[in-house]
């Protein structure tokens, strides 16, 4: 695509990443086996078996998945070592996966954006169709690209992240979802993952802010139970400034989540005919229309959480600003006292 080629040439925003020598690739498969909720299989495939797995040749791969069942999605996990800025597998493995999944353009585009989601159109020369791949990224920790295979109808994805975020993402997949056949299912899981991260980050920030408040005394809260923050004024200033930076990062993340949720809703509403794999293999499995509605309802739920998270973030930002002024005022008073003692000794 012309836009992707231009951005690739002019706007390489992510730092160039090297490759390691690992030949074992962690993968996940999302199945329906006669139940309304999906089941996820996590395993590792060696280099020599990856081609058979990509081609859905399960005779050539040792798999824990028990047939019969309905496979709806495949995810490849590309682990990143942030200290070395290195993807752990070899370059040839990654490029073979991208080619098999039709995600070269999506991967190229993802390197040109710090954050956000996009639909990358491409022309299928065989059918003259306009196919779409998707890219979501949040620099520097997460990139997820995916598409739906035109023949097998499988959702095929590659996720680039560190070990911690990868583990969190897998835990979300393991919850079992009733809309795992939807194109925007993975986008929703990204939204849920980031929303959870905001909660965890803000909990840690709040503890630090309360400690500083107890130390400075600049608050109107009665019956405080927190221990005062330790360190001199310089330490307090650095701590509360760090809290302000982290909270600003949460604000940014919340805005990205909102954009992501809006994109999901637009994509679902623009596609009234859902390309679903959920054929009636069991009375318990919902129709594609039902799974679409369920996805929309879950997006609304996360969006309502984001609204309240944003209110809480703004509230604590005000408290952080008050403590910044308090620490600054105490620092000025201390300096003035030292200067006065020096002059009039």
N, C-alpha and C positions, 0 to 999 in steps of 0.2 A: 504494500500500500504506500502511496506517495508520501502521506503525512508521516508514517512511521519511519520511512527511509530518511526523510528530512530531519526529523528529531534525532534519529540515531546518529546522523552525521554532525549535528550541531549542539545537541543537548544531552550529552552523557553526564547525568547528575550524580549517579552512584559511583563510588570509587571502584576502580578496576579490581576484580577479584581473581585470585589465583585458584588453582585446583590441586587437590591432594592425590593420594594414591589408593584410596579405599575402593574395593571392588564389591562390597556388600551394600545393597540398596534397601533401606526400609520402605515398605509400601503398606497401603491399607486398601481394603476392598469393602464396599458397602453392599450388603445383601438384604433381600427379603426372602424369608423362608416360611411362608404360610402364616405370617403374623403381620399385624398392622404397623408394627414398629421395625425400623431397620436394625440390622446387626452388623457390627464392624469387625473385620478380621485384620489384625496387625501382624506382619511377619517381615522377614528379611530375605531378599533374593540375591544370589550371587551373580556376578557378571556374566557367567556362561549361560545362565538361565533367563536373563532379563529379556532377550529377544522373544523367546517363547511366551513369556508372561505378557509382553506388550501385544503380541498377536492373539492373545486369549487361547493359547494352546496349553491347556492345563495338564495334558499328558506329559509335557516336558518339564513340569514344575511341581515340586513337592508343596502341597497346599493343605492347610487345615480346613479349608472350606468344604462343607459336606453338601454334596448334591442330593436331591434336586434343590434348586433355589434360583432366585433371580438376581443376577449381578447388575447393579444400577450405577456404580461409580468406582473408579480406581484413582488412587492418589499416590504419587511418588514424593517422598520426603528427601529434600536435599539439605543436609545438615551444614551449617556454617560455623566455622571457628572465628569468632569476632576478634580474638587477640591477634590472629594471623591474617585476618580478612581473606579467608580461604574457604571454598566449598570443599567438603571432604572427599567426594567421589572424583574420579578422573573426568577430564573434559569430554572424552569420547562417549562415555556413558550418558552424560547429560545431553549431549547433542543428539544421540540416538533416541533418547526418550522424547525430546522436544519434536523431532522429526516424526516419530510414530504418532504422537498426540496432536500434530498440526499446530504446535504452539510456538513456532519460531518467531512470528511477528509479535505475539503477546509478550514473549520474553524480551524481545528487543525494545518494545514500547515500555515495559516495566522499568527498564534501566534509565528512562528519560523523565521519570516523575518521582518526586519525593513521597507523595501521598495521594491517595484517591483511587477511584475505580473508573474503568473505561471498557467500552465494547469496541473490539477491533474487528472491523469487517474485512473479509477477503473473498475473492472471486474464485469459485470452483470451476475450473476449465472443463471438467467432465459433464457437469449438469447445468452450468451457467447460473447456478444459485449464488446468492450472497450469504456466506456462512459467517458466524461470529465466534470469536474467542473473547475471553474476558481477562482483565488484569486488575488486581488490587494490590496496592503496596502501601506500606507505612515504614518509611526510612527510620532507622537502618535495620529493624528487626524482622520484618515480615514482608514477603512477596508471595502472592498466590495467583497462578494463572490456570485457566481451565477452558475446556470446550466440550461440545458434544459430538461424538463420532457420527458421521453421516450414515454409516452402514449398520454398525452394531447398536447405535443409539445410547452408548455408554457415556456418562460424564467422565472426562479424563482430566486430571489435574496434577500440577507440580507445585509443591510448597517449598519455599526457601526460608529457613528460619534457624535460630539457635536451638539448642537442646531443650531449654526451659520452655520456650513458647511452643515448640513442637509437641512437647508432652502435654501442655495445657490444651492444645488444639485436639489432640487425640482423645483426651478425656471428654471433651464436648461431643466428639463424634460417637463415643461409646454410650452416650445417653439414650440413643435410639430415637429416630425421628420418623414422623409420618409423612414427611414431604421430601425425602431424600432423592426422589426422582426429578425434582425441579431444578432447572438451570441455575436459579438464584439461591439454592440451598447453601452452597459454600460461601456465597457473599454474606448471607445471614449469619452463618457461624463466625465469620470474621467480625461482624458487628457485635455479636454476643461476646466474643473473646476480648475485644477492645473495651467494651463496657465493663466487663469483669476486671480488667486491668486497671481501669480508672478507679474502681472501688478499692482495690488493694493499695494502689499508690496513695490515694487520699487518706486512707486509714493511717498509713505511716506518717504522712505529713501532719495530720491532726494531732497525733501524739507529740510530735516535735513542737508544734505551735503552742500547745497547752503547757508544755514544759517551759517555754520561753515566757509565756504569760505569767506563769507562777513565779518566775525569776524576776521579771520587771515590775510586777504588781499592776500593770496597766490592763485591768479588766474589771468587769462588774459582776463576775460570777461568784456566788457564795458557795461555801462548802467545797472548795476545790480539793481534789485528792491527789493531783499529779505532783511528782517531785520536781523541784525547780531544775531547769536545765543547768548543766555544769559548764565551766569555762569562764574566761574573762569576756569583756565586751567585744573584743575582736572575734572571739569564737562564736558569741551569740549573733553578731552581725552576719558572719559567714553562714551560720545555720539558718537564720531566718531569710536571708537572701536566697539560699538554696531552696528553701520551701517555696518562695515566690516563683522561682524558675520551674520547679516541678509542677506547681499548680498551673502555671501558664501552659505547660506541656499537656496537662489534663484537659484544659480548655480547648487546646488545639485538637486533641484526640476526640473530644466530644463533637466538635464541628465536623471532623472526618466521618464519625459514626452517623451523624445526621445526613450527610451527603450520601453515604453508603445506603442508608435506609431509603432515602428518596429515590435513589437509582433502582433499588430492588423493586419498589412499588411501580415505578415507571415501566420497567422491563416486563413485569408480570401483566400489567394492564395493557401494554402494547401487544401482547401475545395471547389473544383469547384462546387460541388452539395450543394446548400444552403438549409438547412432545414427551409423552410419558411411556415408561416401561412397565407401569403397574397394570398389567393385564390381570383379569380375574383368576389368579391361580388359587385364591382362597377367599372365602367370604369375609375374612378379617381385614383384607387389604383394601384401602380406600381407593376411590377412583382418582384420576388425575385432576379433575375439577375440585374434588374435596381437598386434595393435598395442596393445591394452589391456594385455596381459601385458608387452610391451616397455616400456610407460610405467611400469608398476609396478616393474619391475626397475631402471629408470633412477632412479626416485624413491628406491629403497633404496640405490642407489649414492651419490647426493647426501647422503642421510641419514647414511650411514657416514662420509662426509667431514666432515659437520657435527659428528659426535661427536668426531672427532679435532681439528677446529678449536677446539671448545670446550675440550678438554684443553689445547691449546697456548695458548689465550687465558688460561685460569686460571693457567698456569705463568708467563706473562709479566706478568700482573697482580701476582703475588707479587714478581717482580723490580722492577717499577715501584714498588711500595710500599716495598721496601728502599731504593731510590734516593731516594725522597721523604724517608725518615727520615735518610738519609745527608746529603742537601743541607741539611735542616733542622738537623741536628747541627752541620755545618760552619759554617752561618750563625750559630748560637748561639755557637760557639767563637770565631768571628771577632769578633762583637759584644762578647763578654766581653773578648777581647784588646784591642780598641780602647778599651773602657771602663777597663780596668786601666791601660793606658798613659797615659790621660788623667788618672786619679786620682793616679797616683804619679809623674808627671813633676815 
